[in-house]
């Protein structure tokens, strides 16, 4: 099975990331406590890829 997306597009295929802080998750602290969601701009992902020496797919590169 191949789960790779052909021709990925950052804006269309990357929905963001969730961070779950396990110690903060509790029904007593509310439904959003311990959760953080973010979708960094494409430029941040490109910059991190360059810093780590990764090649940037042409679909993400400017």
C-alpha positions in Angstrom: 0.0 0.0 0.0 1.2 3.5 -0.8 -0.1 6.3 1.3 2.0 9.0 -0.4 0.1 11.9 -2.0 1.2 12.6 -5.6 1.8 16.3 -6.1 1.3 17.4 -2.5 0.2 21.0 -2.0 0.9 22.5 1.4 -2.2 24.6 1.6 -4.5 21.8 0.5 -2.9 18.7 2.1 -1.3 20.0 5.3 -4.0 20.7 7.9 -1.7 21.6 10.8 -0.5 19.9 13.9 -2.1 19.2 17.3 0.0 19.2 20.4 -1.5 17.2 23.3 -0.1 18.0 26.7 -1.2 14.8 28.6 -0.8 16.3 32.1 -3.1 19.1 31.1 -5.9 16.9 29.7 -8.7 16.6 32.3 -12.5 16.8 32.2 -12.3 19.2 35.1 -10.1 21.7 33.3 -12.4 22.1 30.2 -12.5 20.7 26.7 -9.5 22.8 25.3 -7.1 22.6 28.2 -4.0 20.7 27.3 -4.6 21.1 23.5 -2.8 23.3 21.1 -3.2 23.5 17.3 -1.1 25.3 14.9 -0.6 25.5 11.1 2.8 27.3 10.6 3.1 29.4 7.4 4.7 27.7 4.4 7.8 30.0 4.8 8.5 28.5 8.3 8.4 25.0 7.0 10.7 25.9 4.1 13.1 27.6 6.5 13.2 24.6 8.8 13.8 22.3 5.9 16.7 24.4 4.7 18.2 24.5 8.3 18.0 20.7 8.5 19.5 20.2 5.1 16.4 18.5 3.7 15.5 18.9 0.1 12.2 20.8 -0.5 9.8 19.3 -2.9 9.1 21.5 -5.9 5.4 21.7 -4.8 6.4 23.5 -1.6 9.3 25.5 -2.9 8.6 29.1 -4.0 
